[in-house]
Amino acid sequence: MTLTPAILFSVILLITPHKGEVVDSLSYQEVISCEGVAKQTLYESLSLAMYSIYDSASVNIVNENTINIKVDITVANSIVGKVGNPAGELDFTIDVDVKDEKFRYRAYDFYFTPMERNRYGRFELKGKKEAVIEEEFKQRKALLKKIKSESEEYLSDLAARLKSEIIKEKDNETTEW
């Protein structure tokens, strides 16, 4: 059986993902309920919290329901805690959607850039950014495990911090008279 160029091209198009689509990429999402908080109050306190946590270049207000954030964290190359050499930098995007009495955050588009020491002994980014896809990290399972654990820890800390900011704002709203 011989494949003509037209058939081969159509098979390649079926196999490869479309632009912007990543197969088997990491993604996280969680819905956090905030009882008794109106949508507008929730949105305002979340946007204030985002601007206090991140710089203004990272935060993008999409509409009155969605906030988009570009995040980069350093993945440690140690077994115990965060002391040790950095393995690389992890970049990802977080969308925060707001509804009445709840909000959802969704983390996606994870990209990893490895770090190495330069000739002066300082760590710098080396190599190109690569999407964190389990299929491509088969040979580096320990690194994939560190990426997953540190991103989950970061996102759970962020959710707790946002929830505390919302509670503070709700308390301020009820005490003002």
N, C-alpha and C positions, 0 to 999 in steps of 0.2 A: 504494500500500500504506500503510495507516495502522496505527500501533502503538497498541494499547490500553495503558492504564496498567499492567496486570498483566504484559503481555509486555515492556514497556519496563523495568519494575522488575526482572524476571528477567534481562534482558540486562545491566543495570547490575551486578547481583550477580555475574554470570559474569565481567565485565570487571575489577571492582575486587578487590584482594587482601583476604584475610581479616584480622581484627584481629591485629596483631603481625607480619604477613607483609610483607616489603618485596621488590619486584621489582627485579632487577638491582642489588642493593646490593653494596657491597664486602664481601668476606670473605676471610680468610687462615687457613690452617692448616698446621702442620708437625709431624711426628713426630720426636722426638729420642731416639736410643737411648743408654742408659747401661749399658754392659756390666758385669755383676757387681754391680749394685746391687739389693738387694731392694726390693720394693714399699713396705714400711713405711718403710724408710730414705729412699727416694726421696720419699715423701709428706711425711715430717717435714722433710726438708731443703728441699723446695719451699715448704712452708707457712712455715717460718722465713725463707726468702729473700723471700717475698712480703710478710711483715710488716716486714722490714727495708727493702724498696724502697718500699712504699706505706704510707699511713696505715691504721689499723685500720678506718676507715669504708668504705674502698674494697674491702677484702678480705672475701669471704664464703665460708666453708667450707660447701659444699653437702652433701657426704657424705664417706666415707673415700676416695673416688676422685676427687672433683672440687673444684676451687677456682675461684671466680668473682671477677673483678676488674673494677672500673669505672675507666677510664683517661681522662684528658683531657690533650691536648698542644696546644701552640701551633704553628700553621703559619706559617712565616716567609714574608714577601712579598718575598723578594730573589732575585736570580739566582745569586749566589755565596755559598755557605755559609749560616750562620744569622744573619748580621748583616743588619739591616734592620728594616722595620716588620712587625709581625705582621698576617697576613691574617685570622686568626680562630682559633677554638678547635675542636679536633676531639675529640669524645667517642666512645668505643667500649667494648665489653665483651670481655673475654678469659676464656675457660674453659680450665682446665688439667686434663686427665684423666690419671690415673696408672695404669700397669700395671706388671707385672714387667719390669724392665730398660729401660723406655721411658716417655716421657710425650708427650702431644700438647697443643699449645695451639691454640686456635681464636679468632680475632678476628672480631667481627661487630657489627652495629648501629652503624654509623658515622653520626654526626650532626655537622654543621658549623654553627657560629655565627660570622658575620662580626664583625670588630672595626673600629671607626672612632675617630678622635680626638674627644674631647669639647671643650667650649669652653675648657678649661684646658690642652689639648694632651696629655692623657693618653689612652692607648688603653683603650677599654671595649667590652664586647660590645654590639652593636647588631643589631637585627633578631631574627627568630625562628630557632630551631633547624630545620635542614632535613636530611632524610636524604640521604646521599651516594649518589645514584642516577645512573648515567651518563646516562640519558635526560634528567634535569633539569639536568645540568651541561654540556649540549651547547654552550651559548654561552660557557661559562667553562672551556674545555679546559686552559688553563694552570694554573688553580687546581686542577682535578681532578688534573692531573699532579703538582702539588706535594703534594697530599693523599696521593696514592698513594705517591710516593717517600718522604715523611717518615714515613708509617705503616709502610712496609716497613722502613725504616732503624730505626725505633723497635723493631719486633718482632724484627728480627735481633739488635739489641743486647741486648734482653731475653732472648732465647734463649741468647746467649753468656754472659750474666751468670748465668742460672739453671744452665747447664751447669757453670760454674766453681764455683758454690756447692755443687753436688752432688758434684763431684770433691773439694772441700775436706772435705765431710762424710764421704765414703767414705774419704779418707786418715786423718781423725781416728778413724774407726771401726776401721781396721786397726792403727793405732798404739797404741790403748788396750789395756792388758793388765793 
